[in-house]
Amino acid sequence: MKKALLIGAAALPILLFAADKDPVVATVNGSKITQDQLEQEYRQNLMLVTDKIVTKEKVLYDLINRELGVQRAHAEKLQEEPVVKKKMEDVLYHAKISKDLEPRLKKITVTDKDVADYYKAHPEYRTAHILFRVSVRTPTNESPEVAAKAHEAEWQEAQKAARQVYAELQSKPEKWAELANKFSQSSSAPNGGDLGFQPAIRLAPEYFSAVNGKASGTIIPPVRTQFGYHVIKVLAKREEKDINQQLYKKIVYDIKRDKILDDYFKEVRASANIQIKKELLK
């Protein structure tokens, strides 16, 4: 019996030490901030450049302030407000995707051949445009039919103006800069509409499709995009040897990532009960 008691007494300090392995540095209305939490936050702060000296005391007060803010938010039930709820759901959405897709995303590789193949189909052009902008359709007090009719009239007016300018350029191409400065509703108008070299992903799909394969100097008939009607002039095409390789590796990576995301959500939707009223999509 004495031997058993001695064993129990010997184990007691070990248990006490284990309980004290991550001591509480501070409590905030009963909520604990442990030494491990403080150390982790302190190390993260040391990696940031700020105008204040990083000390453990400062970091601790930052943690205390955060905890107080969270407590006060819960007391006011801010998590139930629509804007806050949406932000919280966004965090959950991205966290779930990261958890499910991290193994697949880690397997993505981008080779020089991948970049070359992509660039062959999506070369980089320098273009100028004369934009006849159409406003985004927004809800009004008018009936949907009246609003839609007014919006369509705006599109027709933009198309008519674009065709007139294009017709004038057909006979007087040297007037491009003058007409761009006079009519274009784009920030590039003072520069003759020059957008510089742009990767395909930075152009509206209809815009890129219209310029792809066209020779320098070509003036393209009005092209409709989500922004309005564009009269486009092709200025130059960049050779593959001159492109920013890192940028295009990022572009190809994003394309592969998006393919994984698309496949993932196809799987998720297939297992869900989804009903869509397509007549309301018009």
Helices and strands as residue ranges (DSSP letters): H 2-19, E 24-28, E 31-34, H 35-46, H 56-75, G 78-80, H 82-106, H 112-121, E 125-133, H 144-171, G 173-175, H 176-183, G 189-191, E 194-198, G 200-202, H 205-211, E 219-225, E 228-237, G 240-242, H 245-270, G 278-281
